[in-house]
Amino acid sequence: MDGRAIWHVHLLEAFPGADEVLSGLSEITLTRRARVSITSKQVENIAYTALWERAQRASASNRYCEIRCKTPCTQKSLGAYLMFPSLPLLFRTLHMRATDLFAGQYTESEESSMALGEAVRIKRYALASAPIFIKEVPIVGFTGSLQLILPDAVEQRRHTHVLLALAPFTGLGAKTALGMGGVEVSLESGESAFVHR
């Protein structure tokens, strides 16, 4: 649009000093002939234990959520890429990532995480199909935003907060290591989450 690109790197305690390496970057080499200068940068460093605690403290009254795709998202089911989000698959994937990252703290069963996919409702969506090319092969996913109503049951809602708080750091769906699935998540109380932007 305006000639700028925004590069988001999310690492959960991936390696010591990652923020120092990223802070020191002034240029990115894309190919032998193409380089991109970095004009500004911002590093936010948060340990996953702090992320866990923040999600656990989320207000039990927060019934609304918005997920905004920063990069195209896709999910894979039965060998095929999906062009529209599946909530059970979304929560199953986040459950697997939470189990790996929050070892010892995250004790929810896979069944309870997948049940969130049935309990959470899509209130409104503004999605469009969006292709991304990986090794010259197009994968068509989706981009835009989803507005969700979270479960009535307080414990289910708290569980939903934990998983959704993780999503901006791990990405959603398939091919996240290649740049797909970058999202922002906002948990808000009240219908204000659904005001058109």
C-alpha positions, 0 to 999 in steps of 0.5 A, a space after each residue: 500500500 504505502 511501500 512499507 512492510 511490517 515483520 512480526 516475530 513471535 518467540 516464546 523463550 525460543 533461545 536466550 538473547 533473541 530480543 538482542 539479536 532482533 534489536 540489533 538488526 538494521 537490514 534484512 537480506 531477501 535475495 542476493 539482490 534484494 535487501 530491506 532496510 529496517 527503519 523502526 523496531 519494537 521488541 516486547 519480551 514476555 515470558 510464557 509464565 507471565 502470559 499464562 498469569 495474565 490470561 488466568 486473571 482475565 475477567 470472568 465477565 469478558 464474553 466477547 473476543 475479536 481475532 484479527 488476521 495480520 497474515 493469511 490463515 489456514 487450517 488443515 483437515 483430512 489433507 486439505 487446506 480450509 478456506 474458512 475457520 473451524 473453531 473445534 480445529 482452532 481450539 484443538 491446535 491451541 490446546 496442543 501448543 499450550 500443552 507443549 509450552 505450559 507443561 505442568 501448568 496447563 492441565 486441561 484435557 484435549 476433549 475439554 479444549 475441543 468442546 470450546 469449539 462447540 461452546 464458542 459462537 461466531 457473532 460476526 465475521 469479515 473474512 476474505 480468501 487470501 492466497 499465499 505462495 510457498 515454494 511457488 505453490 499457492 495455498 488459499 486461506 483466509 484473512 480479516 476478522 472474527 468476532 466471537 461470543 465466549 461460553 456462558 460457563 465461567 470455567 470454560 470462559 477462563 479456559 478460552 481466555 488462556 488459549 486465545 491469549 496464546 494465539 498471537 504468540 504461536 499463530 493460528 492454524 497451519 504453516 505458522 513457521 512460514 508466516 501464515 496465521 499471524 493474529 491479534 486477539 482482543 478480549 473485551 467486555 460488553 458489546 463494544 467488541 462488535 463496533 465496526 472499525 
